Amino acid sequence: MTHTVLFELGCEELPPKSLKNLRDALKSQVESGLKDAGLAFDSIDAYAAPRRLALKINAIAAQQPDSQKRFDGPAVQAAYDAEGNPTKALEGFLRGQGITKEQVSTFNAGKVEKVCYLKDIQGQSLDELLPNILQTALDNLPIAKRMRSAASRTEFVRPVQWVVLLKDNQVIDATIQDFKASNQTYGHRFHAPEAITLNHADDYLDALRAAKVIANFEERQAMIDEQVKKLADEVNAIAIVPTDLRDEVTSLVEFPVALRASFEQRFLAVPQEALITTMQDNQKYFCLVDKNNKLQPYFITISNIESKDPIQIIEGNEKVVRPRLSDAEFFFLQDQKQPLASRKDKLKNMVFQAQLGTLWEKTERVAKLSVALCQFTGASALDAEKAAFLSKCDLTSELVGEFPELQGIAGTYYARLKGENDEVSEALGEQYLPKFAGDELPKTKTGTTLALADRMVTLVGIFGIGQAPTGSKDP
């Protein structure tokens, strides 16, 4: 006979960047625990939402299979005397096992025949084994920092609020994370905060869906994908949906509702990379671009509520993002007051590496090598030298100070504004390519030259001082 088991751990809001990993780790730990215990099961469905982790174990056995354990005794020749009577060695073994001589067997132990006792062991029930398996799994989750709430003796990544443990339609008697298991879960914090009684383990997803909670991570994510695409299509745009942002946003909402908002056209004069970065990193928005990858004055936010007044939410997000974009605009305008070429003096005060000098000293080495490499890359020596001397100047800019990931990109914008040609301007951004294995390569000859020279100067320098790289990103 098999059963369906539902386990749900209700918590305060779980860390969004860890939610998916916690779900997968919990499933893996429980799978291992069940296999170690000899409890057969068909499959495990794992669920995760901001306030819950849950597992549905399908077709799990009611108990472990019965087993037999062998207890080894003395060698046969030492167990019986010449008349076949038990010796003291065998009598001691019989007393130790609490058995009679009629219950012993023999087995071949290689070079000698031995007596043994084969003890029949009845398998433990699912109800007996499962609570400990679940608690052990929770204890072994990859949680960097655990917390203890109130008078609880147990710790978890966030304070636990409730525990559900059902076998079909029956509550399994268990205490997990110091909470008595029940058949009561909770819906959406705002739409349906009341307790929900689950009559059967199979009712879980539908009961929560009715209470405005989509417990299935992938289903929630598919809803976001569909809504985001629809809103983008309405303005003939394409949404930028990075995988990590998509996962994080899915982890932040129980019932996703996508809303499209807008910002002032004037901000499009700011490097779009800066606008995209601040909207993605700080606001968790999906930005929209046209078919040429040019940023459009729209963004999509994912709300956790189905509001009767979505316009109010849209306007609220537009109000919140405006200062962020204004900051980026301010940095961009301030930087233009000081051309790249005039920033070299600041590089003389920025240490590249204690034994290798300042960033300006490195820049001079890169410039010399860039000119020498032109005979191999086909780049213009004048363009390569100019690009090299400008290559690190944007590191002193306000924009890169606020958005470090824009190093090189900011330089490209500022170089264009000062009339530098495309070879020089593009090279400033391309000097950092490729950033990782499989990344795009520089497209211009000057960019290729600068990227090679910069890496060669760095590698020769660090090997020269005995600081050999130890990883793919070092340096």
C-alpha positions as CSV (number, residue, x, y, z in Angstrom):
1,M,0.0,0.0,0.0
2,T,1.3,3.4,-0.9
3,H,0.4,7.0,0.2
4,T,0.8,10.6,-0.9
5,V,2.6,12.7,1.7
6,L,2.6,16.5,1.8
7,F,5.2,18.4,3.8
8,E,5.1,22.2,4.0
9,L,7.3,24.5,6.1
10,G,5.7,28.0,6.5
11,C,8.1,30.8,7.3
12,E,8.5,34.5,7.2
13,E,9.7,35.7,3.8
14,L,12.7,33.6,2.6
15,P,15.8,35.1,1.0
16,P,14.8,35.4,-2.7
17,K,18.2,34.7,-4.1
18,S,18.4,31.5,-2.1
19,L,14.8,30.2,-2.5
20,K,15.3,28.0,-5.6
21,N,18.5,26.4,-4.1
22,L,16.7,25.8,-0.8
23,R,13.9,24.0,-2.6
24,D,16.2,21.8,-4.6
25,A,18.4,21.1,-1.6
26,L,15.4,20.1,0.5
27,K,14.2,17.7,-2.2
28,S,17.7,16.2,-2.6
29,Q,18.1,15.7,1.2
30,V,14.7,14.1,1.6
31,E,15.3,11.8,-1.4
32,S,18.6,10.6,0.2
33,G,17.0,10.2,3.6
34,L,14.1,8.1,2.2
35,K,16.5,5.9,0.2
36,D,18.8,5.4,3.2
37,A,15.7,4.4,5.3
38,G,14.6,1.9,2.6
39,L,11.3,3.7,2.1
40,A,10.3,3.2,-1.5
41,F,8.6,6.1,-3.4
42,D,7.7,7.0,-6.9
43,S,8.7,10.7,-7.1
44,I,8.9,14.0,-5.2
45,D,7.4,17.3,-6.3
46,A,9.2,20.3,-4.8
47,Y,7.5,23.7,-4.3
48,A,8.8,27.1,-3.2
49,A,7.2,30.5,-2.7
50,P,8.3,33.5,-0.6
51,R,6.7,32.1,2.6
52,R,7.0,28.4,2.1
53,L,9.0,25.3,1.1
54,A,7.0,22.2,0.4
55,L,7.3,18.6,-0.9
56,K,4.7,16.2,-2.2
57,I,6.0,12.6,-2.0
58,N,4.1,10.4,-4.4
59,A,3.4,6.7,-4.0
60,I,5.5,6.3,-0.9
61,A,5.5,2.9,0.9
62,A,3.6,2.6,4.2
63,Q,6.7,1.1,5.9
64,Q,10.2,-0.2,5.4
65,P,10.4,-3.7,4.1
66,D,11.1,-6.4,6.7
67,S,14.8,-7.3,6.9
68,Q,17.1,-9.9,8.4
69,K,20.3,-9.1,10.2
70,R,23.1,-11.7,10.8
71,F,24.9,-11.8,14.1
72,D,28.2,-13.9,13.8
73,G,29.2,-16.4,16.5
74,P,32.2,-18.6,17.0
75,A,33.6,-21.1,14.5
76,V,31.7,-24.3,14.3
77,Q,34.6,-26.4,15.5
78,A,34.8,-24.1,18.6
79,A,31.1,-24.1,19.1
80,Y,30.6,-27.8,19.7
81,D,32.6,-30.5,21.5
82,A,33.3,-34.0,20.1
83,E,29.9,-35.2,21.2
84,G,28.1,-32.3,19.4
85,N,27.2,-30.5,22.6
86,P,27.5,-26.6,22.9
87,T,30.8,-25.4,24.2
88,K,31.2,-22.4,26.5
89,A,31.9,-20.3,23.5
90,L,28.6,-21.1,21.9
91,E,26.7,-20.8,25.2
92,G,28.1,-17.3,25.7
93,F,26.9,-16.4,22.2
94,L,23.4,-17.8,22.9
95,R,23.1,-15.8,26.1
96,G,24.3,-12.7,24.4
97,Q,21.6,-13.0,21.7
98,G,18.9,-14.3,24.0
99,I,18.3,-17.4,21.9
100,T,18.4,-21.2,22.0
101,K,20.8,-23.5,20.2
102,E,18.0,-24.4,17.8
103,Q,17.9,-20.9,16.5
104,V,21.5,-20.8,15.2
105,S,22.6,-21.3,11.6
106,T,25.9,-21.7,10.0
107,F,27.6,-19.9,7.2
108,N,30.9,-20.1,5.3
109,A,33.3,-17.4,6.4
110,G,35.9,-18.2,3.9
111,K,38.4,-20.6,5.5
112,V,36.2,-21.5,8.3
113,E,32.5,-22.4,9.0
114,K,30.9,-20.2,11.6
115,V,27.6,-20.2,13.6
116,C,25.3,-17.2,13.3
117,Y,21.9,-16.0,14.3
118,L,19.6,-14.6,11.6
119,K,17.3,-12.1,13.3
120,D,14.1,-11.0,11.6
121,I,13.6,-7.2,11.8
122,Q,10.2,-5.7,11.2
123,G,10.3,-2.6,9.1
124,Q,9.4,0.7,10.8
125,S,6.3,2.6,9.6
126,L,6.4,5.7,7.5
127,D,4.9,7.7,10.4
128,E,7.8,6.7,12.6
129,L,10.5,7.4,10.2
130,L,9.4,10.5,8.2
131,P,9.6,13.2,10.9
132,N,13.2,12.5,11.6
133,I,14.1,12.4,7.9
134,L,12.5,15.8,7.4
135,Q,14.1,17.4,10.4
136,T,17.5,16.0,9.4
137,A,17.0,17.4,5.8
138,L,16.2,20.8,7.2
139,D,19.2,20.8,9.5
140,N,21.5,20.0,6.5
141,L,20.2,22.7,4.1
142,P,23.0,25.0,2.8
143,I,22.2,28.0,5.0
144,A,25.0,30.4,5.6
145,K,23.4,32.1,8.6
146,R,20.7,30.6,10.7
147,M,18.4,32.3,13.2
148,R,16.5,31.2,16.2
149,S,13.0,32.7,16.9
150,A,11.4,33.3,20.2
151,A,11.9,30.4,22.6
152,S,12.5,27.8,19.9
153,R,15.5,25.5,20.2
154,T,15.8,25.0,16.5
155,E,17.3,27.3,13.9
156,F,16.4,28.1,10.3
157,V,17.1,30.8,7.7
158,R,13.9,32.6,8.7
159,P,11.5,32.2,11.6
160,V,9.1,29.3,11.1
161,Q,5.4,30.0,11.3
162,W,3.6,26.7,10.7
163,V,4.2,23.0,9.6
164,V,2.0,20.8,7.5
165,L,2.5,17.1,7.4
166,L,-0.2,15.0,5.8
167,K,-0.3,11.3,4.7
168,D,-3.3,11.3,2.3
169,N,-6.0,12.7,4.5
170,Q,-4.4,12.1,7.9
171,V,-2.1,14.3,9.9
172,I,1.2,12.6,10.8
173,D,1.9,13.0,14.5
174,A,5.2,15.0,14.5
175,T,7.0,18.0,15.8
176,I,9.3,19.7,13.3
177,Q,11.3,22.9,14.0
178,D,9.5,22.9,17.4
179,F,6.1,23.2,15.6
180,K,3.4,20.5,15.9
181,A,2.4,19.4,12.5
182,S,-1.2,20.0,11.3
183,N,-3.3,20.2,8.2
184,Q,-3.5,24.0,8.2
185,T,-1.7,26.2,5.7
186,Y,-2.1,29.8,4.9
187,G,-2.8,31.7,1.6
188,H,-1.6,35.1,0.3
189,R,-0.6,37.4,3.1
190,F,-3.0,40.2,1.8
191,H,-5.6,38.5,-0.4
192,A,-6.3,35.4,1.8
193,P,-4.5,35.6,5.2
194,E,-6.9,33.1,6.9
195,A,-6.0,29.5,7.8
196,I,-6.8,26.9,5.1
197,T,-7.6,23.4,6.1
198,L,-6.2,20.7,3.7
199,N,-8.5,17.7,3.5
200,H,-6.0,15.7,1.5
201,A,-2.3,15.9,0.4
202,D,-3.4,16.1,-3.2
203,D,-5.4,19.3,-2.5
204,Y,-2.4,21.4,-1.8
205,L,-1.8,23.2,-5.1
206,D,-5.4,23.9,-5.9
207,A,-6.2,25.1,-2.3
208,L,-3.3,27.6,-2.4
209,R,-4.2,28.7,-5.9
210,A,-7.7,29.6,-4.7
211,A,-6.0,31.6,-2.0
212,K,-3.9,33.5,-4.5
213,V,-0.6,31.6,-3.9
214,I,1.1,29.8,-6.8
215,A,3.3,27.4,-4.9
216,N,4.9,25.9,-8.0
217,F,8.0,28.0,-8.8
218,E,8.0,27.1,-12.5
219,E,4.3,27.8,-12.9
220,R,4.8,31.2,-11.3
221,Q,7.7,31.9,-13.5
222,A,5.8,31.0,-16.6
223,M,3.0,33.4,-15.6
224,I,5.6,36.2,-15.3
225,D,7.1,35.3,-18.7
226,E,3.7,35.3,-20.4
227,Q,2.6,38.6,-18.8
228,V,5.9,40.4,-19.5
229,K,5.9,39.3,-23.2
230,K,2.3,40.5,-23.6
231,L,3.0,43.9,-22.1
232,A,6.2,44.3,-24.2
233,D,4.4,43.3,-27.4
234,E,1.8,46.0,-26.7
235,V,4.4,48.7,-27.2
236,N,6.4,46.8,-30.0
237,A,9.3,46.2,-27.6
238,I,11.3,43.3,-26.3
239,A,11.8,42.7,-22.6
240,I,15.3,42.2,-21.2
241,V,14.9,39.2,-18.9
242,P,18.2,38.1,-17.3
243,T,18.0,34.6,-15.8
244,D,19.1,35.7,-12.3
245,L,16.7,38.6,-12.2
246,R,13.9,36.3,-13.5
247,D,14.5,33.8,-10.7
248,E,14.8,36.5,-8.1
249,V,11.5,38.2,-9.1
250,T,9.8,34.8,-9.1
251,S,11.0,34.3,-5.6
252,L,9.6,37.6,-4.4
253,V,6.0,37.1,-5.3
254,E,3.3,34.6,-4.4
255,F,0.9,35.7,-7.1
256,P,2.6,37.6,-9.9
257,V,0.9,40.5,-11.7
258,A,3.0,42.3,-14.3
259,L,2.4,46.1,-14.8
260,R,4.0,48.3,-17.4
261,A,5.2,51.8,-16.4
262,S,7.2,54.5,-18.1
263,F,9.8,57.2,-17.5
264,E,10.7,60.5,-19.0
265,Q,12.2,60.5,-22.5
266,R,15.0,62.8,-21.4
267,F,16.6,60.0,-19.5
268,L,17.3,58.2,-22.7
269,A,20.2,60.6,-23.3
270,V,22.0,58.8,-20.4
271,P,24.0,55.7,-21.3
272,Q,21.3,53.0,-21.4
273,E,23.6,50.5,-19.6
274,A,23.4,52.8,-16.5
275,L,19.7,53.0,-16.7
276,I,19.2,49.3,-17.2
277,T,21.6,48.5,-14.3
278,T,19.9,50.7,-11.8
279,M,16.4,49.5,-12.8
280,Q,17.4,45.8,-12.7
281,D,19.6,45.9,-9.6
282,N,17.8,48.4,-7.4
283,Q,14.2,48.1,-8.5
284,K,14.0,44.5,-9.9
285,Y,12.4,45.8,-13.1
286,F,12.4,44.3,-16.6
287,C,13.6,46.9,-19.1
288,L,12.3,47.2,-22.7
289,V,14.3,47.7,-25.9
290,D,13.4,47.9,-29.5
291,K,14.5,45.5,-32.3
292,N,17.8,47.3,-32.5
293,N,18.4,46.8,-28.8
294,K,17.8,50.5,-28.0
295,L,16.3,51.2,-24.6
296,Q,12.7,52.3,-24.7
297,P,11.1,54.6,-22.0
298,Y,9.2,51.7,-20.4
299,F,9.8,49.1,-17.7
300,I,7.8,46.2,-16.3
301,T,7.4,45.7,-12.6
302,I,6.0,42.5,-11.0
303,S,3.5,43.1,-8.2
304,N,2.6,40.6,-5.5
305,I,-1.0,41.7,-5.4
306,E,-3.9,41.9,-7.8
307,S,-4.8,45.5,-7.1
308,K,-8.2,47.1,-7.8
309,D,-6.3,50.2,-8.7
310,P,-3.2,49.1,-10.7
311,I,-2.7,52.7,-11.9
312,Q,-1.8,53.7,-8.3
313,I,0.9,50.9,-8.2
314,I,2.2,52.0,-11.6
315,E,2.5,55.6,-10.6
316,G,4.1,54.6,-7.3
317,N,6.9,52.7,-9.2
318,E,7.3,55.6,-11.6
319,K,7.8,57.9,-8.7
320,V,10.3,55.6,-7.0
321,V,12.4,55.1,-10.1
322,R,12.7,58.8,-11.1
323,P,15.3,59.7,-8.4
324,R,17.4,56.6,-9.4
325,L,17.4,57.7,-13.1
326,S,18.1,61.3,-12.1
327,D,21.2,60.2,-10.2
328,A,22.5,58.4,-13.2
329,E,21.7,61.5,-15.3
330,F,23.5,63.8,-12.8
331,F,26.7,61.6,-12.8
332,F,26.7,61.5,-16.6
333,L,26.4,65.2,-17.0
334,Q,29.0,66.0,-14.3
335,D,31.5,63.6,-15.9
336,Q,31.2,65.5,-19.2
337,K,32.6,68.6,-17.6
338,Q,36.0,66.9,-17.4
339,P,37.1,65.1,-20.6
340,L,38.7,61.7,-20.4
341,A,42.2,62.9,-21.5
342,S,42.2,65.4,-18.6
343,R,41.7,62.6,-16.0
344,K,45.1,61.0,-16.4
345,D,46.5,62.9,-13.4
346,K,44.0,61.1,-11.1
347,L,45.3,57.8,-12.4
348,K,48.8,58.7,-11.0
349,N,47.3,58.5,-7.5
350,M,45.5,55.2,-8.0
351,V,47.6,52.1,-7.2
352,F,47.4,49.3,-9.7
353,Q,49.5,46.9,-7.6
354,A,51.9,47.8,-4.8
355,Q,54.9,46.4,-6.6
356,L,53.8,47.3,-10.1
357,G,53.0,51.0,-9.6
358,T,50.0,53.2,-10.3
359,L,47.3,52.8,-13.0
360,W,49.0,55.5,-15.0
361,E,52.3,53.6,-15.0
362,K,50.4,50.6,-16.2
363,T,48.7,52.7,-18.8
364,E,52.1,53.8,-20.2
365,R,53.2,50.2,-20.5
366,V,50.0,49.2,-22.2
367,A,50.3,52.1,-24.7
368,K,53.9,51.1,-25.7
369,L,52.9,47.5,-26.1
370,S,49.8,48.4,-28.1
371,V,51.8,50.3,-30.7
372,A,54.2,47.3,-31.0
373,L,51.2,44.8,-31.4
374,C,49.7,46.8,-34.3
375,Q,52.0,45.1,-36.8
376,F,50.3,41.8,-35.9
377,T,46.7,43.0,-35.5
378,G,46.6,45.5,-38.4
379,A,45.3,48.3,-36.1
380,S,46.4,51.9,-36.5
381,A,49.3,52.7,-34.2
382,L,47.9,56.2,-33.6
383,D,44.4,54.8,-32.7
384,A,45.9,52.1,-30.5
385,E,48.1,54.5,-28.6
386,K,45.3,57.0,-28.1
387,A,42.9,54.3,-26.9
388,A,45.5,52.9,-24.5
389,F,46.1,56.4,-22.9
390,L,42.3,56.9,-22.5
391,S,41.6,53.3,-21.5
392,K,41.5,53.6,-17.7
393,C,40.4,57.3,-17.4
394,D,36.8,56.4,-17.0
395,L,37.7,54.7,-13.7
396,T,37.9,58.2,-12.2
397,S,34.4,59.1,-13.4
398,E,31.3,59.6,-11.2
399,L,29.3,57.2,-13.3
400,V,31.8,54.3,-12.9
401,G,32.1,55.1,-9.2
402,E,28.3,54.5,-8.9
403,F,28.2,51.7,-11.4
404,P,31.5,49.8,-11.5
405,E,30.2,47.4,-14.1
406,L,30.2,50.3,-16.6
407,Q,34.0,50.6,-16.7
408,G,35.0,50.8,-20.4
409,I,31.4,51.3,-21.4
410,A,31.3,54.8,-19.8
411,G,34.7,55.5,-21.5
412,T,33.1,54.7,-24.9
413,Y,30.3,57.2,-24.4
414,Y,32.6,59.9,-23.2
415,A,35.1,59.4,-26.0
416,R,32.3,59.7,-28.6
417,L,31.0,62.9,-27.0
418,K,34.5,64.4,-27.5
419,G,34.6,63.4,-31.1
420,E,37.0,60.4,-31.0
421,N,36.6,58.0,-33.9
422,D,34.8,54.7,-33.7
423,E,38.0,52.6,-33.5
424,V,39.2,54.5,-30.4
425,S,35.8,54.9,-28.8
426,E,34.8,51.2,-29.2
427,A,38.2,50.0,-28.0
428,L,37.6,51.5,-24.6
429,G,34.7,49.2,-24.0
430,E,36.2,46.2,-25.8
431,Q,39.4,46.2,-23.8
432,Y,37.6,44.1,-21.1
433,L,36.4,41.4,-23.6
434,P,36.1,38.5,-23.3
435,K,35.1,38.7,-19.6
436,F,34.7,34.9,-19.3
437,A,35.0,31.8,-21.3
438,G,32.6,31.9,-24.3
439,D,32.1,35.7,-24.0
440,E,32.1,37.8,-27.1
441,L,35.4,39.1,-28.5
442,P,36.4,42.6,-29.5
443,K,35.0,43.6,-32.9
444,T,37.5,46.3,-33.8
445,K,41.2,45.9,-34.5
446,T,42.0,48.6,-32.0
447,G,39.9,46.9,-29.4
448,T,41.6,43.6,-30.0
449,T,45.0,45.3,-29.7
450,L,44.2,47.0,-26.5
451,A,42.6,43.9,-24.9
452,L,45.7,41.9,-25.7
453,A,48.2,44.5,-24.5
454,D,46.3,45.1,-21.2
455,R,46.3,41.4,-20.4
456,M,49.9,40.8,-21.4
457,V,51.1,43.7,-19.3
458,T,49.1,42.4,-16.3
459,L,50.3,38.8,-16.7
460,V,54.0,39.7,-17.2
461,G,53.8,42.0,-14.2
462,I,52.2,39.6,-11.8
463,F,54.5,36.7,-12.8
464,G,57.4,39.0,-12.5
465,I,56.6,39.7,-8.8
466,G,55.8,36.0,-8.1
467,Q,52.0,36.4,-7.9
468,A,51.0,33.8,-10.4
469,P,47.2,33.5,-11.1
470,T,45.3,30.8,-9.2
471,G,41.9,31.0,-11.0
472,S,40.2,31.9,-14.2
473,K,39.5,35.4,-12.9
474,D,42.8,36.1,-11.2
475,P,43.5,38.7,-12.3
